[in-house]
Amino acid sequence: MKKGWAVVSLCLLFALMSNISIAQSVKKPRFRALAIAEIGGGHVLFTEASKTWLNKLAVDSNFTIDYITDTKAITKDFLKNYQLFIQLNYPPYPWGPEAQAAFEDYITNGKGGWIGFHHPTLLGVFDGYPMWQWYAVFMGGIEFKNYIPDGAETTLTVEDRNHPIMKGLPASFLTKDEWYIYNQSPRPNVHILASIDEASYNPPKDIKMGDHPVIWTNEHVKARNVYIAMGHFPQLFQDENYTTLVKNAIFWAAKTTD
């Protein structure tokens, strides 16, 4: 009888330990993401919409996401905690030297992935800050020159349909944003995933740059990275093409699958 109870007890203990192990494995996040966004400003509506969407995706897809509002916390040790860095409309100029060095190390040595939305290409001399030359090279050797106030709808053409970020997207589709104009196209220095047709601007606009890439990745660094120009209007998160693009970018840059 005692032997029988011992067997039953061992079975119950094994079952309990198995359940604990399963629960722990389910709770363990697939990766940790960090997102930076300014407080207030002209992009606050996009930022708030993106947080709502990202938080739901994180819960549904079992990853975590933390938010910061400036670069003061960014150090090499701090970034070790994250497999993905998301730049939600945060510009490239108000970064301190330690934060710059930590970010350069993170990207150059592939210590995590990166996604930038809209504002990261606001490259130039602003608010008394000098242009971050390394970042300008990272973004394709460009400098911000102008933009289209109030935005314009235009036709976006996917140039690399085989890239994982473009999975499930049509060959072309309409999208709207406050398009940035640079001193030159980044095309010679980065891998272009999509571009827009300035002739299709609706309403028509005179502010143009010719060859106009809007989604690209820099393959000269070890980190998986992608810049997405669309990131001004909160309504983008109601567009299935846009949310598909962002979801693809997150799981690709974080080196995982959905």
Summary of the structure (lengths in Angstrom):
residues: 258
radius of gyration: 21.8
end to end distance: 50.7
largest distance: 90.7
contacts: 784
relative contact order: 0.15
helix: 36%
strand: 24%
